[in-house]
Amino acid sequence: MENNNRLQAERDFELTENHGYQKALKPRQIQMIAIGGAIGTGLFLGAGGRLATAGPALIFVYAICGFFAFLVLRALGELIMHRPTSGSFVSYAREFYGEKMAFAVGWMYWLNWAMTAVADVTAVALYMNFFKQYVPLIAGIDQWVFALVALIVVLAMNMLSVKVFGELEFWFSLIKVLALVTFLLVGIYFVAFGTPLEGHVVGFSLIRDNGGLFPNGLLPAFVIIQGVVFAYASIELIGTTAGETEDPRKIMPIAIRTVVFRLLIFYVGSVILLSLLLPYSAYKAGESPFVTFFGSIGVEGADIVMNLVVLTAVLSSLNAGLYSTGRILHAMAVSGSAPAALAKMNKSGVPYRGIAVTAAVTAMGVGLNAVLPSMAFEIALNLSALGIISAWGVIVLCQLKLWQKARRGEMSRPEFRMFGAPYTGIITLAFLFGVLVLMGLDYPIGTWTIASLVIIIPALVIGWFLARKRIRMLASQHGQPAANRSRT
């Protein structure tokens, strides 16, 4: 009886949490949102600087991170099949660990996307710097102005209905995918036929003649791992879309099975080709490696076209980030973890106030572009990595708790589940902890990022004590089980 009451209470809260959303996202849009959200700034811009730092060893780093991203997505898939909700892992944290965990991970995930938005608008500004040499009218415009314009445009797009958002994101993502496919085909052609580029021979000899796989040693290759984790961030966005999808239990397993496979092809395949086409020293931070390549093949305008594509890609990533934070803040507002005003929706079912809050913080990031234009991207990326590591860790912890409860006979696991549980979950948690350690070794920005926990953790504690009274009241109103209320 107690177990049935608990399940009924969770269903009632799920209805409250998802109330107002429109079930308008289609299967093709879900898959493109998951793929397109992850194929963004981390690959299109971040891979250039990381290739310059680590060399071809970046191939292994992308492969390792891709494997663990796959495990995280499988864990999330099991949770979605257990109970689809737009609150995603914040809602699962509340169910399995109580309101304290939901409060902490919700705000850390919001920090992830807020900082991702800062990184995205910074990337837009850096891409626009490329066009200054071709368009004299924008040559004198400061970097922060481009960042601000990008934010305003994408914010306006995100305030539309979820149906329009899904369609726009589908086409944005399709452009990114087609661009990567074009690069893969062109790159394979050059490697297969041994076409020389800028006076050097392409192929595996290029790696051998430029210091091998680890030209700068092992440590630089693994210290940058947090940037690669950032590149895979957004795969968890598929969980947020579950509440706005018809028949998620049918659609989600298909999307999850295909997304990671495609990402590995695009990510690992792209880095392999980039390493075979140009010496790692040809790439540089602040410039897309794809633009670097197309600028070297002698086809006039190829680098301009590619830069336009990556500009579209980063706008897509920013669009997906504002979408996600709006839904997460809405779920937190419903539970009391965020101000009640953030639960407000417009007539189109868009949680516009939550989106506006993230946009306001992103605007502060525009100021970072004005003060520290050369460091804004890396600072935002590292802070974002803290949020995504927290989110991935909680996803795995919730799946482990589901596995534990199933073993005790308290609930049943869905057919689509995390394979190898609990061992795959444990090694994933160990990997995420290792990423934090490596981040601390990346001086100065990574070290200061870890040090920022001295501010972030007390801020979460203070926020919890300020919000707990309302959280308890709402938990009681929603009929949450006593076991969950006691954890608050």
C-alpha positions in Angstrom: 0.0 0.0 0.0 2.8 2.4 1.0 4.6 1.7 -2.3 1.4 2.4 -4.3 0.8 5.6 -2.5 4.4 6.7 -3.3 4.0 5.9 -7.0 0.7 7.8 -7.1 2.2 10.8 -5.4 5.1 10.8 -7.9 2.6 10.7 -10.8 0.6 13.5 -9.3 3.8 15.6 -9.0 4.8 14.7 -12.5 1.4 16.1 -13.8 2.0 19.3 -11.9 5.6 19.6 -13.1 4.6 19.0 -16.8 1.4 21.1 -16.7 1.2 23.7 -19.4 3.7 22.1 -21.8 2.7 21.3 -25.4 3.4 17.8 -26.7 4.7 19.2 -30.0 8.1 17.8 -30.5 8.4 15.1 -33.2 10.8 12.1 -33.4 13.0 13.7 -36.1 13.2 16.9 -34.0 14.1 14.9 -30.8 17.0 13.2 -32.5 18.3 16.4 -34.1 18.0 18.3 -30.8 20.0 15.6 -29.1 22.7 15.4 -31.8 22.7 19.1 -32.6 22.9 20.2 -29.0 26.0 18.2 -28.5 27.6 19.2 -31.8 28.4 22.7 -31.0 31.0 25.0 -29.6 33.1 22.3 -27.9 33.8 20.7 -31.3 33.6 23.5 -33.8 35.7 26.0 -31.7 37.2 24.2 -28.7 38.8 21.4 -30.8 41.3 23.8 -32.4 43.0 24.9 -29.3 43.0 21.4 -27.8 44.6 19.9 -30.9 47.3 22.6 -30.6 47.8 21.6 -27.0 47.6 17.8 -27.0 48.2 16.9 -30.7 46.7 13.7 -32.1 46.3 12.3 -28.6 43.0 14.2 -28.6 41.6 11.3 -30.6 41.9 9.0 -27.6 40.5 11.6 -25.2 37.5 12.1 -27.4 37.0 8.3 -27.6 37.3 7.8 -23.9 34.9 10.7 -23.1 32.5 9.4 -25.8 32.4 6.0 -24.1 31.4 7.5 -20.7 29.0 9.9 -22.4 27.3 6.8 -23.8 27.1 5.2 -20.4 25.5 8.4 -18.9 23.0 8.5 -21.7 22.0 4.8 -21.2 21.6 5.5 -17.5 19.4 8.5 -18.4 17.4 6.4 -20.9 16.5 3.9 -18.1 15.3 6.7 -15.9 13.2 8.2 -18.8 11.6 4.8 -19.4 10.9 4.6 -15.7 9.1 8.0 -15.7 9.3 10.6 -18.6 9.3 14.2 -17.4 10.5 17.6 -18.5 12.2 18.0 -15.1 14.7 15.3 -16.3 17.4 14.3 -13.8 16.3 17.1 -11.4 13.0 15.3 -11.0 14.8 11.9 -10.6 17.1 13.4 -8.0 14.0 14.5 -6.1 12.4 11.1 -6.4 15.4 9.0 -5.3 17.4 11.3 -3.0 15.1 14.0 -1.9 14.8 17.8 -2.3 18.4 18.6 -1.2 19.9 16.7 -4.1 17.3 18.1 -6.5 18.0 21.7 -5.3 21.8 21.3 -5.7 21.9 19.5 -9.0 19.2 21.8 -10.5 21.2 24.9 -9.8 24.5 23.3 -10.8 22.9 22.3 -14.1 21.6 25.8 -14.6 25.2 27.0 -13.9 26.3 24.7 -16.7 23.9 26.1 -19.3 24.4 29.7 -18.2 28.1 29.3 -18.6 27.6 27.4 -21.9 25.6 30.3 -23.1 28.5 32.6 -22.2 30.9 30.3 -24.1 28.5 30.3 -27.1 28.1 34.1 -27.4 31.9 34.3 -27.0 32.3 31.9 -29.8 29.9 33.9 -32.0 32.0 37.0 -31.3 35.2 35.1 -32.2 33.7 33.8 -35.4 32.6 37.4 -36.3 36.1 38.6 -35.8 37.0 36.4 -38.8 34.7 38.4 -41.0 36.3 41.7 -40.2 38.9 41.2 -42.9 36.2 40.8 -45.5 33.6 43.3 -44.2 35.1 46.8 -43.5 31.9 48.0 -41.9 32.3 45.7 -38.9 36.1 46.0 -38.6 35.8 48.5 -35.8 33.1 46.7 -33.7 34.2 45.3 -30.4 33.9 41.6 -29.6 31.3 42.2 -26.9 28.8 43.8 -29.3 28.7 40.7 -31.5 28.1 38.6 -28.3 25.2 40.9 -27.3 23.5 40.8 -30.7 23.7 37.0 -30.8 22.1 36.8 -27.3 19.2 39.1 -28.3 18.4 37.2 -31.5 18.5 33.8 -30.0 16.5 34.9 -26.9 13.7 36.2 -29.2 13.7 32.8 -31.1 13.4 30.9 -27.8 10.3 32.8 -26.7 8.3 31.2 -29.5 6.3 28.0 -29.1 8.1 24.7 -28.6 6.8 23.6 -32.0 8.6 26.5 -33.7 11.7 25.9 -31.5 11.8 22.2 -32.5 11.6 23.1 -36.2 14.2 25.8 -36.0 16.5 23.5 -34.0 16.0 20.7 -36.5 17.2 22.8 -39.4 20.1 24.4 -37.4 21.2 20.9 -36.4 20.8 19.6 -39.9 23.2 22.3 -41.2 25.8 21.3 -38.6 25.5 17.6 -39.5 25.7 18.3 -43.2 28.8 20.4 -42.7 30.5 17.7 -40.7 29.6 15.1 -43.3 31.0 17.4 -46.0 34.2 17.8 -44.1 34.5 14.0 -43.5 34.0 13.3 -47.2 36.4 16.0 -48.3 39.0 14.9 -45.7 38.7 11.2 -46.6 39.2 12.2 -50.2 42.4 14.1 -49.4 43.8 11.3 -47.2 42.8 8.5 -49.6 44.5 10.1 -52.6 47.4 11.6 -50.7 46.7 15.1 -51.9 49.4 17.4 -50.5 48.3 20.4 -48.4 50.4 23.5 -48.0 53.6 21.7 -49.0 53.3 18.6 -46.8 52.0 15.1 -47.3 48.8 14.1 -45.6 48.2 10.8 -43.9 49.6 8.9 -40.9 53.2 10.0 -41.8 52.1 13.5 -40.8 51.5 12.3 -37.3 54.8 10.4 -37.2 56.8 13.3 -38.5 55.4 15.8 -36.0 56.1 14.1 -32.7 53.8 11.1 -32.8 50.5 10.7 -31.0 51.7 12.4 -27.8 54.0 15.3 -29.1 53.7 17.2 -25.9 53.6 14.3 -23.5 50.8 12.5 -21.6 49.8 15.2 -19.1 48.8 17.9 -21.6 46.6 15.3 -23.3 44.6 14.5 -20.2 44.6 17.8 -18.5 42.3 19.2 -21.3 39.8 16.4 -20.7 37.3 18.8 -19.1 37.0 20.6 -22.4 36.2 17.4 -24.2 33.6 16.6 -21.6 32.1 20.0 -22.4 32.1 19.0 -26.0 29.8 16.0 -25.3 27.6 18.1 -22.9 24.0 18.5 -24.1 23.4 14.8 -24.8 21.5 14.8 -21.5 19.1 17.4 -23.1 17.2 14.5 -24.6 15.8 13.9 -21.1 14.4 17.4 -20.9 12.5 16.9 -24.2 10.7 13.8 -22.8 7.9 15.9 -21.2 7.1 17.6 -24.5 7.0 14.4 -26.7 4.1 12.2 -27.6 4.8 8.6 -26.6 8.3 9.2 -25.1 8.7 5.5 -24.1 8.6 4.6 -27.8 10.6 7.4 -29.2 13.4 7.8 -26.6 15.1 4.4 -26.8 15.5 4.8 -30.6 16.9 8.3 -30.2 19.4 7.3 -27.5 20.6 4.2 -29.5 21.4 6.3 -32.5 22.6 9.6 -31.0 25.8 8.3 -29.3 26.9 6.3 -32.4 26.5 9.3 -34.6 28.3 11.5 -32.2 31.3 9.2 -32.0 31.5 9.2 -35.8 31.4 13.0 -36.0 33.6 13.6 -33.0 36.3 10.9 -33.1 36.1 10.7 -36.9 36.6 14.5 -37.3 39.6 14.6 -34.9 41.2 11.7 -36.7 40.9 13.4 -40.0 42.0 16.8 -38.7 45.2 15.1 -37.4 45.8 13.4 -40.7 45.3 16.5 -42.8 47.4 19.2 -41.1 50.2 19.2 -38.4 48.7 19.7 -35.0 50.7 23.0 -34.7 48.6 24.4 -37.6 45.6 24.6 -35.4 45.1 27.3 -32.8 42.8 28.5 -30.0 40.1 30.9 -31.1 39.7 29.5 -34.6 37.6 26.6 -35.7 39.9 23.7 -36.9 37.4 23.2 -39.8 37.9 26.8 -40.9 41.7 26.2 -40.6 41.4 23.2 -42.9 39.2 24.7 -45.5 41.3 27.8 -45.5 44.3 25.6 -46.5 42.9 23.7 -49.4 43.1 26.5 -51.9 39.4 26.7 -52.7 38.5 30.4 -52.6 35.7 31.1 -50.2 35.7 27.7 -48.6 36.8 29.0 -45.2 34.1 31.7 -45.4 31.4 29.2 -46.0 32.6 27.0 -43.2 32.8 29.9 -40.8 29.2 30.7 -41.6 28.3 27.1 -40.9 30.0 27.1 -37.5 28.4 30.4 -36.7 25.0 28.7 -37.3 26.2 25.8 -35.1 27.0 27.9 -32.1 23.7 29.8 -32.4 21.9 26.4 -32.4 23.8 25.5 -29.2 22.8 28.7 -27.5 19.2 28.2 -28.6 19.2 24.7 -27.1 20.8 26.0 -23.9 18.1 28.6 -23.3 15.5 26.0 -24.0 16.9 23.6 -21.4 17.4 26.1 -18.6 13.9 27.4 -19.0 12.5 23.9 -18.4 14.8 23.1 -15.6 14.1 26.4 -13.7 10.4 25.7 -14.3 10.6 22.3 -12.7 12.6 23.8 -9.8 10.1 26.6 -9.3 7.2 24.1 -9.2 9.0 22.2 -6.4 10.1 25.4 -4.5 13.8 25.2 -5.3 13.6 28.3 -7.4 11.4 31.5 -7.1 7.8 30.8 -7.9 7.8 33.5 -10.6 10.1 31.2 -12.8 7.2 28.7 -13.2 5.2 31.2 -15.3 4.5 30.2 -18.9 3.3 32.2 -21.9 0.3 31.2 -24.0 2.5 29.1 -26.2 3.6 26.9 -23.3 7.1 28.5 -23.0 8.6 29.0 -19.5 9.7 32.5 -20.6 10.8 33.8 -17.2 13.3 31.0 -16.6 14.7 31.6 -20.1 15.0 35.3 -19.4 17.0 34.7 -16.2 19.6 32.7 -18.0 19.7 35.3 -20.7 20.3 38.0 -18.0 23.3 36.0 -16.7 24.6 35.5 -20.2 24.4 39.3 -20.6 26.9 39.5 -17.8 29.1 37.1 -19.8 28.9 39.7 -22.6 30.7 42.0 -20.1 33.3 39.3 -19.6 34.0 39.6 -23.3 34.5 43.3 -22.9 36.9 42.9 -19.9 38.7 39.7 -20.8 38.1 38.9 -24.4 41.0 36.5 -24.8 40.1 34.4 -21.8 36.2 34.6 -21.8 35.7 31.3 -23.7 38.0 29.2 -21.5 36.6 30.7 -18.2 33.0 30.0 -19.3 34.0 26.5 -20.5 35.6 25.4 -17.3 32.7 26.7 -15.1 30.3 24.9 -17.4 32.2 21.7 -17.0 31.6 21.8 -13.2 27.8 21.9 -13.9 27.8 19.1 -16.5 30.0 16.8 -14.3 27.5 17.3 -11.4 24.5 16.6 -13.7 26.1 13.4 -15.2 27.1 12.2 -11.7 23.5 12.6 -10.4 22.1 10.8 -13.5 24.3 7.8 -12.7 23.5 8.0 -9.0 19.8 8.0 -9.7 20.1 5.0 -12.0 22.1 3.2 -9.3 19.4 3.9 -6.8 16.7 2.6 -9.2 18.8 -0.6 -9.6 19.1 -0.9 -5.8 15.4 -0.5 -5.3 14.6 -3.0 -8.0 16.9 -5.6 -6.3 15.0 -5.1 -3.1 11.7 -5.5 -5.0 10.5 -2.0 -4.3 10.1 -1.2 -8.0 10.8 -2.8 -11.4 13.4 -1.7 -13.9 12.2 -0.9 -17.5 13.3 -3.1 -20.4 15.5 -0.4 -21.8 18.2 -0.2 -19.1 21.8 0.6 -18.2 23.8 -2.5 -19.1 26.4 -3.8 -16.7 24.8 -2.1 -13.7 26.0 -1.4 -11.1 29.6 -1.7 -12.3 29.3 0.6 -15.3 27.8 3.2 -13.1 30.6 3.0 -10.6 33.3 3.3 -13.1 31.5 6.3 -14.7 31.5 8.0 -11.3 35.2 7.3 -10.9 35.8 8.8 -14.3 33.9 12.0 -13.5 35.9 12.4 -10.2 39.1 11.9 -12.2 38.0 14.7 -14.5 37.7 17.1 -11.6 41.2 16.1 -10.4 42.7 16.8 -13.9 40.8 20.1 -14.1 42.5 21.2 -10.9 45.9 20.5 -12.5 45.1 22.8 -15.5 46.6 26.0 -14.1 45.6 28.7 -14.0 41.9 28.6 -15.2 41.2 25.0 -14.3 42.7 25.4 -10.8 40.7 28.5 -10.2 37.6 26.8 -11.4 38.0 24.0 -8.8 38.7 26.8 -6.2 35.4 28.4 -7.1 33.7 25.5 -5.3 34.7 27.4 -2.1 32.1 30.0 -3.2 29.6 27.7 -5.0 29.1 25.2 -2.2 28.3 27.7 0.5 26.0 29.6 -1.9 24.1 26.3 -2.5 23.9 25.8 1.3 22.6 29.3 1.9 20.1 29.0 -0.9 18.8 25.7 0.5 18.1 27.2 3.9 16.4 30.2 2.3 14.2 27.9 0.1 13.5 24.9 2.3 10.4 26.3 4.0 8.6 26.8 0.7 10.0 23.4 -0.6 8.5 21.6 2.4 5.2 23.4 2.0 4.9 22.5 -1.7 6.0 18.9 -1.1 3.2 18.6 1.4 0.7 20.1 -1.1 1.8 17.8 -3.9 1.3 14.8 -1.6 5.0 13.7 -1.8 5.7 10.6 0.2 6.8 11.0 3.8 10.1 9.3 3.0 10.9 12.1 0.5 9.7 14.9 2.7 11.9 13.7 5.6 15.0 14.1 3.4 14.3 17.9 3.2 
